[in-house]
Amino acid sequence: MDNIIEITLLAIHGDTLALCCFHIIKYCNNNDINTLHFNKVKNIEAFVKILLEFNADLNTPPHIRKIFGNFFLLVDPCYYDESNVKQLLEILHLNYTDIWEYSSKNIDTKAKIIHSTFPVSFDYKVKEISKQLSHYLFILARMFSNPDIEIGIYFDITAEKFILSLLQVSDFDVVCAASSVFVKLAAFNGTKFSSQIFVKKIFLVVLRVFRLDYVPEESCYRTQMILKDFKVPFDLPPISLIVQLLSINPKFAEMLYDIHFEKTIETCINLESSKCHNAMSMRQAYNFAMYLTCLSHMAVINDECKSVIANGTSDVLVKKILEEHVLIISKPNLSSSLYLRVLETSNRLTFAACSFLKSLSRSAPLLRVYFTTDTLSNALLKILKAGHSIDNNLNNIGFYNAEKSLHILILGIISNLIIEFSSTRDYFKVHEILLLIKKYLDDRDCDEIVIASLALLRNALFGDDMYFKSKCLEIVTLDRLFSLAASENVDIQIETFNVFRNLLTTSISDTVKINKAFERFSSGQNFVDFVGDFLKESKSNTLTITLLYNLIHLSTSATFIKALICKKNILKHLSYLLNSPKTPYILNDEFWEIKTGIAWIIINLLNSPDLKNDIPYVNDGRNIDGDLNLPLIRCKILMKMGFHDTLKSLAESSKSLDFVERANKAIFQLEILRSRELN
């Protein structure tokens, strides 16, 4: 295709260029290609510049302009730059001078609501040029899809007013195209177009366009005509624009729920489904993905909204999508370009379906009533198992990353489904799940998939399922977890120590087992000091809290573990954290959770363990304070280091009820033990 463009540049003529574009467009239509990529960037940049120059020439016939326009909509936005934006704005100014001049004088950019202000005669004039004007606006939106463009260079206040004025006309095509320009501009952070007030104005316009799009009497959409006439990119129709605005401001989902938008979406899904018999086009697949993504945003609002959406008809579509994706990845043909396009489309659609499922799986009540069969869990596991063989053979980094992202999302869903109180936990075979987790934990190329796997393991270990815990230690192994804890990625550290946190909750024997395993792994260092070292070096509040919970569970264990915690290095850092003042770098909840965790550790250190399973501390002769097996000696050390006075001072000023309760209990135990010493 680069050769076609290079040859054509040698004989620049409108008809020749149009013929070249026509054949490229035809090729794309025949092969279901929606975005053009080129190897020789200089060629395409020169080609685009020449096409825009021909468009600027008023003598260029309309049919040739239309061909050029459809070509522009196919070109990947990354090939556009500020000079192309300038050229297109000049074309708009030149071709629609009267509208441009009128808007510069009569449009108020600070108005809170965009409403019709055009005279009827002017509105009629816009209708007459609707098709061509809409085409140009969609091209401008396509150009602004390139995030690297500097929009402030040529898109000035007059251009803004011009397009704002077009949001106020009655012509559907023009309003739809003009709104797509502003949605793309809203993605440029730090500009006036990304402000909450402006984005909300555009959202209301796009919502109005979407509601006008569907014509119930004819069971069709107005945008279908635009899509037929121009090859409008998938991300520019109204439903796609709504999803993009939801990504910018998720709170818009509440507005959608207030107008029962989920019912509108279901109507759209049912209508689109009625047109898909044995197969669906790429555009239909994209639309389904947008509908499900929109519902996912809405389901996040609250449990009531989740319940309303769960009781709809979307689950039929979701199950079908998962089943189809399983079939596609079960018979891979990675040498076929057609298969790869099908895989890409199916991946996008399946990702949307899984986003929908994940938003519903965050509700405890829905876990009991929505996920009532093993159909979904089986499909999700099949995708993970079949997808792994595809991952290992994908040379295309884009496809590889897309499949990885899907796997990460599915692991997140299973994390919610496998938690202790979920009715779906029994649908998953322990051995199968743990083998999958083991495989993903060994993926050194993708930290995100390791993090997702650890999060799944953390949730699965929550509770008292001793069989799962024993199989976890057998298949995943403690050595693998110890290695992951030492990762340079802080998020991997956090999730690994969360796994340890849940492994340490059951019994003294489990704590002792982990400590012995770590001593073998590290050639002598104990697990308590390992946690303490991370606590001392932690720069993350989340990691600090996670490590404190590990120490909370460790401090309930055998006496020798309590004694190890009472070594000066760990207590010294706990004292430092307890005395640390509030800073702007720590949230108020995190600040008090850290203090509460330390109070909890002190309470546990002062308690005596179950004597039946206890393992005493063997004094190595280096402790000058006395026998650390005795709660009285541990109390003496804590008092000497000032824990009592600090807790008392903090409890008097804290508004955290949880901290005050824990601190008072720790203070009480310290004072009781001290009184025994005095007596």
C-alpha positions as CSV (number, residue, x, y, z in Angstrom):
1,M,0.0,0.0,0.0
2,D,3.0,2.3,0.6
3,N,4.1,1.7,-3.0
4,I,0.6,2.8,-4.3
5,I,0.9,6.1,-2.4
6,E,4.5,6.6,-3.5
7,I,3.7,6.1,-7.2
8,T,0.6,8.3,-6.9
9,L,2.6,11.2,-5.5
10,L,4.6,11.3,-8.8
11,A,1.5,12.2,-10.8
12,I,-0.6,14.5,-8.6
13,H,-4.0,14.9,-10.0
14,G,-7.4,14.9,-8.2
15,D,-8.8,12.0,-10.2
16,T,-5.7,9.9,-9.8
17,L,-5.6,10.6,-6.0
18,A,-9.3,9.8,-5.8
19,L,-8.8,6.5,-7.6
20,C,-6.0,5.6,-5.3
21,C,-8.1,6.4,-2.2
22,F,-11.1,4.6,-3.7
23,H,-9.1,1.3,-4.2
24,I,-7.7,1.6,-0.6
25,I,-11.2,2.1,0.8
26,K,-12.6,-0.8,-1.2
27,Y,-9.8,-3.0,0.0
28,C,-10.6,-2.1,3.6
29,N,-14.3,-2.7,3.1
30,N,-13.7,-6.1,1.6
31,N,-11.3,-7.1,4.4
32,D,-13.2,-5.5,7.3
33,I,-10.3,-3.2,8.1
34,N,-11.2,-0.1,10.1
35,T,-7.8,1.5,10.7
36,L,-4.9,2.0,8.2
37,H,-1.3,1.7,9.3
38,F,1.7,2.5,7.1
39,N,5.3,1.6,7.1
40,K,6.7,4.7,5.5
41,V,5.4,7.6,7.6
42,K,6.8,10.3,5.4
43,N,4.8,9.1,2.5
44,I,1.5,9.1,4.3
45,E,2.1,12.5,5.8
46,A,2.8,13.9,2.3
47,F,-0.2,12.1,0.9
48,V,-2.6,13.5,3.6
49,K,-1.3,17.0,3.2
50,I,-1.9,16.9,-0.6
51,L,-5.5,15.4,-0.1
52,L,-6.3,18.3,2.3
53,E,-5.0,20.8,-0.2
54,F,-7.4,19.4,-2.8
55,N,-10.2,19.5,-0.3
56,A,-9.5,23.2,0.3
57,D,-9.9,23.9,-3.4
58,L,-13.5,24.8,-4.0
59,N,-13.2,23.5,-7.6
60,T,-12.7,19.9,-6.3
61,P,-15.9,18.0,-7.1
62,P,-18.0,16.8,-4.1
63,H,-17.7,13.1,-5.0
64,I,-13.9,13.3,-4.9
65,R,-14.0,15.2,-1.6
66,K,-16.2,12.4,-0.2
67,I,-13.7,9.8,-1.3
68,F,-10.9,11.8,0.3
69,G,-12.9,12.2,3.5
70,N,-13.6,8.5,3.8
71,F,-9.9,7.9,3.4
72,F,-9.1,10.4,6.2
73,L,-11.4,8.5,8.5
74,L,-9.5,5.3,7.9
75,V,-6.0,6.7,8.6
76,D,-4.7,5.9,12.1
77,P,-4.8,9.2,14.1
78,C,-1.1,8.8,15.0
79,Y,-0.2,10.0,11.5
80,Y,-2.0,13.4,12.0
81,D,-0.3,16.5,13.4
82,E,-1.0,20.1,14.2
83,S,-0.5,21.2,10.5
84,N,-3.3,18.8,9.4
85,V,-5.6,20.4,12.1
86,K,-4.7,23.8,10.8
87,Q,-5.4,22.7,7.2
88,L,-8.8,21.3,8.1
89,L,-9.9,24.3,10.1
90,E,-9.0,26.5,7.2
91,I,-11.2,24.4,5.0
92,L,-14.1,24.7,7.4
93,H,-13.6,28.5,7.6
94,L,-13.3,28.8,3.8
95,N,-16.3,26.6,3.0
96,Y,-18.6,27.8,5.8
97,T,-17.6,31.4,6.3
98,D,-21.1,32.7,7.1
99,I,-21.5,30.1,10.0
100,W,-18.0,30.8,11.2
101,E,-18.6,34.5,11.4
102,Y,-22.1,34.2,12.9
103,S,-20.8,31.9,15.6
104,S,-17.9,34.1,16.6
105,K,-20.3,36.9,17.3
106,N,-23.3,35.1,18.8
107,I,-22.0,32.1,20.8
108,D,-21.4,32.3,24.5
109,T,-18.7,29.8,25.5
110,K,-19.5,30.2,29.2
111,A,-23.1,29.2,28.9
112,K,-23.9,26.4,31.4
113,I,-26.3,24.6,29.0
114,I,-26.0,24.1,25.2
115,H,-29.4,24.8,23.7
116,S,-30.7,25.9,20.3
117,T,-30.1,29.6,19.5
118,F,-30.0,29.6,15.7
119,P,-32.6,31.4,13.7
120,V,-34.8,29.0,11.6
121,S,-33.4,30.2,8.4
122,F,-29.8,29.6,9.6
123,D,-30.8,26.2,10.9
124,Y,-32.2,25.3,7.4
125,K,-29.0,26.4,5.8
126,V,-27.0,24.0,7.9
127,K,-29.3,21.2,6.9
128,E,-28.5,21.9,3.3
129,I,-24.8,21.3,3.8
130,S,-25.3,18.7,6.5
131,K,-23.5,15.7,4.9
132,Q,-20.4,17.5,3.8
133,L,-20.1,19.4,7.1
134,S,-20.6,16.3,9.2
135,H,-17.9,14.5,7.2
136,Y,-15.4,17.3,8.0
137,L,-16.3,17.3,11.6
138,F,-15.8,13.5,12.0
139,I,-12.4,13.9,10.3
140,L,-11.5,16.6,12.8
141,A,-12.5,14.3,15.7
142,R,-10.4,11.6,14.1
143,M,-7.4,13.9,14.1
144,F,-8.0,14.8,17.8
145,S,-7.9,11.1,18.6
146,N,-4.1,11.5,18.5
147,P,-3.2,12.4,22.1
148,D,0.2,13.9,21.0
149,I,-1.4,16.7,19.1
150,E,-1.0,20.2,20.6
151,I,-4.6,21.4,20.4
152,G,-3.9,24.9,21.5
153,I,-1.8,25.9,18.6
154,Y,-4.5,26.3,15.9
155,F,-7.8,25.4,17.7
156,D,-8.6,28.9,19.0
157,I,-11.7,30.6,20.4
158,T,-13.2,31.1,17.0
159,A,-12.9,27.4,16.1
160,E,-14.4,26.5,19.5
161,K,-17.4,28.9,18.9
162,F,-17.9,27.5,15.4
163,I,-18.2,23.9,16.6
164,L,-20.2,24.9,19.7
165,S,-22.7,26.6,17.4
166,L,-23.1,23.3,15.5
167,L,-24.2,21.6,18.7
168,Q,-27.2,23.9,18.7
169,V,-28.7,23.1,15.3
170,S,-31.6,20.6,14.8
171,D,-29.7,18.5,12.2
172,F,-28.9,15.1,13.8
173,D,-25.8,14.3,11.7
174,V,-24.2,17.7,12.4
175,V,-24.8,17.6,16.2
176,C,-23.5,14.0,16.3
177,A,-20.3,14.9,14.5
178,A,-19.7,18.1,16.3
179,S,-20.2,16.4,19.7
180,S,-17.6,13.8,18.7
181,V,-15.0,16.6,18.3
182,F,-15.5,17.9,21.8
183,V,-15.5,14.4,23.3
184,K,-12.0,13.9,21.8
185,L,-10.9,17.3,23.1
186,A,-12.2,16.4,26.6
187,A,-9.5,13.7,26.8
188,F,-6.7,16.4,26.7
189,N,-6.0,16.9,30.4
190,G,-5.2,20.4,31.7
191,T,-7.2,22.2,29.0
192,K,-10.5,24.0,29.3
193,F,-12.2,21.2,27.4
194,S,-11.3,18.7,30.2
195,S,-12.9,20.8,32.9
196,Q,-15.9,19.2,34.8
197,I,-18.3,21.9,33.8
198,F,-17.4,21.7,30.1
199,V,-17.4,17.9,30.0
200,K,-20.8,17.8,31.7
201,K,-22.2,20.1,29.0
202,I,-20.9,17.8,26.3
203,F,-22.2,14.7,28.1
204,L,-25.7,16.1,28.1
205,V,-25.5,16.8,24.4
206,V,-24.2,13.3,23.6
207,L,-26.9,11.8,25.7
208,R,-29.5,13.7,23.8
209,V,-28.0,12.6,20.5
210,F,-28.0,8.9,21.6
211,R,-31.7,9.1,22.7
212,L,-32.6,10.7,19.4
213,D,-30.5,8.1,17.5
214,Y,-32.9,5.2,17.9
215,V,-36.1,5.3,15.9
216,P,-38.6,2.8,17.5
217,E,-41.1,3.0,14.7
218,E,-38.5,1.8,12.2
219,S,-36.4,-0.3,14.6
220,C,-33.2,1.3,13.4
221,Y,-30.7,4.0,14.2
222,R,-30.2,7.4,12.5
223,T,-26.4,6.9,12.7
224,Q,-26.8,3.8,10.5
225,M,-27.1,6.2,7.6
226,I,-24.0,8.1,8.6
227,L,-22.1,4.9,9.0
228,K,-23.1,3.7,5.6
229,D,-22.3,7.1,3.9
230,F,-19.0,7.6,5.6
231,K,-16.6,5.0,7.1
232,V,-17.0,6.6,10.6
233,P,-14.5,5.0,13.1
234,F,-15.9,2.8,15.8
235,D,-15.1,5.3,18.5
236,L,-17.2,8.2,17.2
237,P,-20.9,7.0,17.2
238,P,-22.9,8.2,20.3
239,I,-22.7,5.0,22.4
240,S,-18.9,5.1,22.0
241,L,-18.8,8.7,23.0
242,I,-20.9,8.1,26.1
243,V,-18.4,5.3,27.2
244,Q,-15.4,7.6,26.6
245,L,-17.1,10.3,28.8
246,L,-17.8,7.8,31.5
247,S,-14.1,7.0,31.6
248,I,-13.3,10.7,32.0
249,N,-16.0,11.2,34.7
250,P,-17.4,7.9,36.2
251,K,-20.0,9.9,38.2
252,F,-22.0,10.4,34.9
253,A,-23.1,6.8,35.5
254,E,-25.4,8.1,38.3
255,M,-27.1,10.4,35.8
256,L,-27.7,7.4,33.5
257,Y,-29.2,5.4,36.3
258,D,-31.5,8.2,37.2
259,I,-33.1,8.1,33.7
260,H,-33.2,4.3,33.6
261,F,-30.6,4.2,30.9
262,E,-30.1,0.5,31.5
263,K,-33.5,-0.2,29.9
264,T,-32.4,1.8,26.8
265,I,-29.2,-0.2,26.6
266,E,-31.2,-3.5,26.8
267,T,-33.5,-2.4,24.0
268,C,-30.4,-1.7,21.9
269,I,-28.8,-5.0,22.7
270,N,-32.0,-6.9,21.8
271,L,-32.4,-5.0,18.6
272,E,-28.7,-5.6,17.6
273,S,-29.0,-9.3,18.6
274,S,-32.0,-9.7,16.3
275,K,-29.8,-8.7,13.4
276,C,-27.0,-11.2,14.3
277,H,-28.0,-14.7,13.2
278,N,-24.9,-16.9,12.7
279,A,-22.3,-14.2,12.8
280,M,-21.8,-10.5,13.7
281,S,-19.8,-7.8,12.0
282,M,-16.9,-6.0,13.6
283,R,-19.1,-2.9,14.1
284,Q,-21.8,-4.9,15.7
285,A,-19.3,-6.5,18.0
286,Y,-17.9,-3.1,18.9
287,N,-21.4,-1.8,19.7
288,F,-22.1,-4.8,22.0
289,A,-18.8,-4.1,23.7
290,M,-19.8,-0.5,24.3
291,Y,-23.3,-1.4,25.6
292,L,-21.7,-3.8,28.1
293,T,-19.0,-1.4,29.1
294,C,-21.7,1.3,29.8
295,L,-23.6,-1.2,32.0
296,S,-20.4,-2.0,33.8
297,H,-19.9,1.7,34.7
298,M,-23.5,1.9,35.9
299,A,-23.3,-1.3,38.0
300,V,-20.4,0.2,40.1
301,I,-22.8,2.8,41.6
302,N,-24.4,0.7,44.3
303,D,-25.9,-2.8,45.0
304,E,-29.4,-1.6,44.0
305,C,-28.1,-0.7,40.5
306,K,-26.2,-4.0,40.3
307,S,-29.4,-5.9,41.1
308,V,-31.5,-4.0,38.5
309,I,-28.8,-4.7,35.8
310,A,-28.4,-8.3,36.9
311,N,-32.1,-8.9,36.5
312,G,-32.0,-7.7,32.9
313,T,-31.4,-9.7,29.8
314,S,-27.8,-8.9,29.2
315,D,-26.6,-12.2,30.8
316,V,-27.7,-14.1,27.7
317,L,-25.4,-12.0,25.6
318,V,-22.5,-12.3,28.1
319,K,-22.8,-16.1,28.1
320,K,-22.8,-16.3,24.3
321,I,-19.8,-14.0,24.1
322,L,-17.8,-16.2,26.5
323,E,-18.8,-19.4,24.7
324,E,-17.8,-18.0,21.3
325,H,-14.4,-16.8,22.6
326,V,-13.7,-20.2,24.0
327,L,-14.4,-21.7,20.5
328,I,-12.2,-19.1,18.8
329,I,-9.1,-19.6,21.1
330,S,-9.6,-23.4,21.2
331,K,-8.8,-23.6,17.5
332,P,-6.0,-21.1,16.9
333,N,-4.6,-20.3,13.4
334,L,-2.1,-17.7,14.2
335,S,-0.6,-17.7,10.7
336,S,-4.0,-16.4,9.3
337,S,-4.4,-12.6,9.3
338,L,-8.2,-13.1,9.2
339,Y,-8.0,-15.3,12.4
340,L,-6.0,-12.6,14.1
341,R,-8.6,-9.9,13.3
342,V,-11.4,-12.2,14.6
343,L,-9.3,-12.8,17.7
344,E,-8.8,-9.1,18.2
345,T,-12.6,-8.4,17.8
346,S,-13.5,-11.3,20.1
347,N,-11.0,-10.2,22.7
348,R,-12.4,-6.7,22.8
349,L,-15.9,-8.1,23.1
350,T,-15.0,-10.6,25.7
351,F,-13.1,-8.0,27.7
352,A,-16.3,-5.9,27.9
353,A,-18.4,-9.0,28.9
354,C,-15.9,-9.7,31.7
355,S,-15.9,-6.1,32.8
356,F,-19.7,-6.5,33.1
357,L,-19.3,-9.7,35.2
358,K,-16.6,-8.1,37.4
359,S,-18.8,-5.1,38.2
360,L,-21.6,-7.5,39.3
361,S,-19.3,-9.9,41.2
362,R,-18.4,-7.1,43.6
363,S,-21.7,-7.5,45.4
364,A,-22.0,-10.1,48.2
365,P,-25.8,-10.6,47.7
366,L,-25.4,-11.0,43.9
367,L,-22.7,-13.6,44.4
368,R,-25.4,-15.8,46.1
369,V,-28.2,-15.2,43.5
370,Y,-26.7,-14.2,40.1
371,F,-23.8,-16.6,39.8
372,T,-26.0,-19.7,40.6
373,T,-24.5,-22.2,38.1
374,D,-21.1,-23.3,37.0
375,T,-21.6,-22.1,33.4
376,L,-19.8,-18.8,33.8
377,S,-17.0,-20.1,36.0
378,N,-16.3,-23.0,33.5
379,A,-16.2,-20.6,30.6
380,L,-13.8,-18.3,32.4
381,L,-11.4,-21.1,33.3
382,K,-11.5,-22.4,29.7
383,I,-10.5,-19.0,28.4
384,L,-7.5,-18.9,30.9
385,K,-6.4,-22.4,30.0
386,A,-6.8,-22.1,26.2
387,G,-5.5,-18.6,26.1
388,H,-2.2,-19.6,27.6
389,S,-1.2,-21.6,24.5
390,I,-2.1,-18.6,22.4
391,D,0.0,-16.2,24.6
392,N,3.1,-18.4,24.1
393,N,2.8,-18.3,20.3
394,L,1.7,-14.7,19.7
395,N,4.4,-12.6,17.9
396,N,2.2,-9.5,17.7
397,I,2.8,-7.5,20.9
398,G,-0.6,-5.8,20.5
399,F,-2.5,-9.1,20.5
400,Y,-0.3,-10.5,23.3
401,N,-1.0,-7.5,25.6
402,A,-4.7,-7.7,24.8
403,E,-4.9,-11.4,25.8
404,K,-2.9,-10.7,28.9
405,S,-5.2,-7.9,29.9
406,L,-8.2,-10.2,29.5
407,H,-6.5,-12.9,31.7
408,I,-5.9,-10.3,34.4
409,L,-9.5,-9.2,34.3
410,I,-10.7,-12.8,34.5
411,L,-8.4,-13.5,37.5
412,G,-10.1,-10.5,39.1
413,I,-13.5,-12.0,38.6
414,I,-12.5,-15.3,40.0
415,S,-11.0,-13.5,43.0
416,N,-14.5,-12.3,43.8
417,L,-16.2,-15.6,43.0
418,I,-13.9,-17.7,45.1
419,I,-14.1,-15.7,48.4
420,E,-15.3,-17.8,51.4
421,F,-19.0,-16.8,51.5
422,S,-19.6,-17.0,47.7
423,S,-21.9,-19.8,46.5
424,T,-19.6,-20.1,43.4
425,R,-16.5,-21.2,45.4
426,D,-17.4,-24.8,45.1
427,Y,-17.6,-24.5,41.3
428,F,-13.8,-24.2,41.1
429,K,-11.6,-27.3,41.5
430,V,-8.8,-26.6,44.0
431,H,-6.1,-28.4,42.0
432,E,-7.0,-26.7,38.8
433,I,-7.1,-23.2,40.2
434,L,-3.8,-23.6,42.1
435,L,-2.0,-24.9,38.9
436,L,-3.2,-21.9,37.0
437,I,-2.0,-19.6,39.8
438,K,1.3,-21.3,39.9
439,K,1.7,-20.8,36.1
440,Y,0.9,-17.1,36.3
441,L,3.1,-16.5,39.3
442,D,6.0,-17.7,37.2
443,D,5.3,-15.2,34.4
444,R,8.2,-12.8,34.9
445,D,7.2,-10.8,31.8
446,C,4.0,-9.4,33.2
447,D,3.9,-8.0,36.8
448,E,0.2,-7.2,36.5
449,I,-0.8,-10.9,35.9
450,V,1.4,-11.9,38.9
451,I,-0.4,-9.3,41.1
452,A,-3.8,-10.5,39.9
453,S,-2.9,-14.1,40.7
454,L,-1.7,-13.2,44.2
455,A,-4.9,-11.3,44.8
456,L,-6.9,-14.4,43.8
457,L,-4.8,-16.5,46.1
458,R,-5.3,-14.0,48.9
459,N,-9.1,-14.2,48.6
460,A,-9.1,-18.0,48.2
461,L,-7.1,-18.3,51.5
462,F,-9.4,-16.1,53.4
463,G,-11.3,-18.3,55.9
464,D,-10.7,-21.7,57.4
465,D,-10.6,-23.9,54.3
466,M,-7.7,-26.1,55.6
467,Y,-7.8,-28.3,52.5
468,F,-7.2,-25.3,50.2
469,K,-4.4,-24.1,52.4
470,S,-2.6,-27.4,52.5
471,K,-2.9,-27.8,48.7
472,C,-1.7,-24.2,48.2
473,L,1.5,-25.0,50.2
474,E,2.0,-28.1,48.2
475,I,1.4,-26.7,44.7
476,V,2.3,-23.0,44.9
477,T,4.9,-23.6,47.6
478,L,6.2,-21.2,50.3
479,D,9.6,-20.8,48.5
480,R,7.8,-19.3,45.5
481,L,6.0,-16.8,47.7
482,F,9.2,-15.9,49.6
483,S,10.9,-15.1,46.2
484,L,7.9,-13.0,45.1
485,A,8.0,-11.1,48.4
486,A,11.5,-9.9,47.5
487,S,10.3,-8.5,44.2
488,E,11.3,-4.9,43.3
489,N,7.6,-4.2,42.4
490,V,5.9,-2.8,45.5
491,D,2.5,-4.0,44.4
492,I,3.8,-7.6,44.2
493,Q,5.2,-7.2,47.7
494,I,1.9,-6.0,49.0
495,E,-0.1,-8.8,47.5
496,T,2.5,-11.5,48.6
497,F,2.4,-10.3,52.2
498,N,-1.4,-10.3,51.9
499,V,-1.2,-14.0,51.1
500,F,1.1,-14.5,54.1
501,R,-1.4,-12.6,56.2
502,N,-4.1,-15.1,55.4
503,L,-1.8,-18.1,55.8
504,L,-0.9,-16.9,59.3
505,T,-4.5,-16.7,60.6
506,T,-5.2,-20.4,61.3
507,S,-2.9,-21.8,64.0
508,I,0.4,-21.6,65.9
509,S,1.6,-24.7,63.9
510,D,1.1,-22.8,60.6
511,T,3.1,-19.9,61.8
512,V,5.9,-22.2,63.0
513,K,5.8,-24.0,59.6
514,I,6.2,-20.7,57.7
515,N,9.1,-19.6,59.9
516,K,10.9,-22.9,59.6
517,A,10.4,-22.9,55.8
518,F,11.8,-19.4,55.6
519,E,14.9,-20.3,57.7
520,R,15.7,-23.0,55.2
521,F,15.0,-20.7,52.3
522,S,17.1,-17.9,53.6
523,S,19.9,-20.0,55.2
524,G,19.1,-18.9,58.8
525,Q,17.1,-15.7,58.9
526,N,13.7,-15.9,60.6
527,F,10.5,-14.8,59.0
528,V,9.8,-12.2,61.7
529,D,13.0,-10.3,60.9
530,F,12.2,-10.6,57.2
531,V,8.9,-8.8,57.8
532,G,10.6,-6.3,60.1
533,D,13.2,-5.5,57.4
534,F,10.5,-4.7,54.9
535,L,8.6,-2.6,57.4
536,K,11.7,-0.5,58.1
537,E,12.3,0.1,54.4
538,S,8.7,0.6,53.3
539,K,7.9,3.8,51.4
540,S,4.3,2.7,50.8
541,N,1.5,3.2,53.3
542,T,-0.4,0.2,51.9
543,L,2.6,-2.0,52.2
544,T,3.2,-0.8,55.8
545,I,-0.4,-1.6,56.8
546,T,-0.1,-5.1,55.2
547,L,3.2,-5.8,57.0
548,L,1.6,-4.7,60.3
549,Y,-1.2,-7.2,59.8
550,N,1.4,-9.9,59.3
551,L,3.0,-8.9,62.6
552,I,-0.5,-8.8,64.2
553,H,-1.0,-12.5,63.3
554,L,2.5,-13.4,64.1
555,S,2.2,-11.8,67.6
556,T,-0.7,-14.1,68.4
557,S,1.5,-17.1,67.8
558,A,4.0,-19.0,69.9
559,T,6.0,-17.4,72.6
560,F,9.3,-17.6,70.7
561,I,7.6,-15.6,67.8
562,K,6.5,-12.9,70.4
563,A,10.1,-12.8,71.7
564,L,11.5,-12.3,68.2
565,I,9.1,-9.3,67.7
566,C,10.3,-7.9,71.0
567,K,13.8,-7.7,69.7
568,K,14.8,-4.0,69.7
569,N,15.0,-3.5,65.9
570,I,11.3,-4.2,65.2
571,L,10.0,-2.4,68.3
572,K,12.1,0.6,67.6
573,H,10.5,1.0,64.2
574,L,7.0,0.4,65.6
575,S,7.7,3.1,68.1
576,Y,8.8,5.4,65.3
577,L,5.6,4.7,63.3
578,L,3.4,5.3,66.4
579,N,5.1,8.6,67.1
580,S,5.1,9.8,63.5
581,P,2.9,12.9,63.0
582,K,0.3,13.2,60.2
583,T,1.7,14.4,56.9
584,P,0.1,15.4,53.6
585,Y,1.4,12.1,52.1
586,I,-0.8,9.9,54.2
587,L,-4.6,9.6,54.2
588,N,-6.3,10.1,57.5
589,D,-7.7,6.5,57.4
590,E,-4.3,5.1,56.7
591,F,-2.7,7.2,59.4
592,W,-5.0,5.7,62.1
593,E,-5.0,2.2,60.6
594,I,-1.2,2.1,61.1
595,K,-1.6,3.3,64.7
596,T,-4.4,0.8,65.4
597,G,-2.3,-2.0,64.0
598,I,0.5,-1.2,66.4
599,A,-1.9,-1.1,69.3
600,W,-3.2,-4.5,68.3
601,I,0.4,-5.9,68.1
602,I,1.1,-4.7,71.7
603,I,-2.1,-6.3,73.0
604,N,-1.1,-9.6,71.4
605,L,2.5,-9.4,72.7
606,L,1.1,-9.1,76.3
607,N,-1.2,-12.2,76.0
608,S,-0.1,-15.7,76.8
609,P,-0.5,-18.3,74.0
610,D,-2.2,-21.7,74.3
611,L,0.2,-23.7,76.4
612,K,-0.6,-27.0,74.6
613,N,0.9,-25.8,71.3
614,D,3.4,-23.2,72.6
615,I,7.0,-23.2,71.7
616,P,9.1,-21.2,74.2
617,Y,11.9,-18.8,73.2
618,V,15.5,-20.0,73.8
619,N,17.5,-17.0,75.2
620,D,20.6,-16.5,73.1
621,G,22.2,-14.6,76.0
622,R,22.1,-11.3,74.2
623,N,18.9,-10.0,75.8
624,I,19.7,-8.0,78.9
625,D,16.1,-7.2,79.8
626,G,15.3,-10.7,81.0
627,D,13.4,-13.8,79.9
628,L,11.3,-12.8,76.8
629,N,9.1,-15.9,77.4
630,L,7.4,-13.9,80.3
631,P,4.7,-11.3,79.4
632,L,5.9,-9.3,82.4
633,I,9.4,-8.9,80.7
634,R,7.8,-8.0,77.4
635,C,5.6,-5.4,79.2
636,K,8.7,-4.0,80.8
637,I,10.4,-3.5,77.4
638,L,7.3,-1.8,75.9
639,M,6.9,0.5,78.9
640,K,10.6,1.4,78.7
641,M,10.3,2.3,75.0
642,G,7.4,4.7,75.7
643,F,4.5,2.8,74.1
644,H,2.2,3.3,77.1
645,D,2.6,7.1,77.1
646,T,2.4,7.5,73.4
647,L,-0.8,5.4,73.1
648,K,-2.4,7.3,76.0
649,S,-1.6,10.7,74.4
650,L,-2.9,9.6,71.0
651,A,-6.1,8.0,72.5
652,E,-7.0,11.3,74.1
653,S,-6.9,13.3,70.8
654,S,-8.0,10.6,68.3
655,K,-11.4,10.7,66.5
656,S,-10.9,7.1,65.3
657,L,-13.1,4.9,67.5
658,D,-11.3,1.7,66.4
659,F,-7.9,3.1,67.4
660,V,-9.3,4.5,70.8
661,E,-10.8,1.1,71.6
662,R,-7.5,-0.8,70.7
663,A,-5.3,1.7,72.4
664,N,-7.3,1.7,75.7
665,K,-7.1,-2.1,75.7
666,A,-3.3,-2.1,75.2
667,I,-2.9,0.6,77.9
668,F,-5.1,-1.4,80.3
669,Q,-3.0,-4.6,79.8
670,L,0.3,-2.6,80.2
671,E,-0.9,-1.1,83.4
672,I,-2.2,-4.4,84.8
673,L,1.2,-6.1,84.1
674,R,3.1,-3.2,85.5
675,S,1.1,-3.3,88.7
676,R,2.0,-6.9,89.2
677,E,5.6,-6.1,88.8
678,L,5.3,-3.4,91.5
679,N,3.5,-5.8,93.8
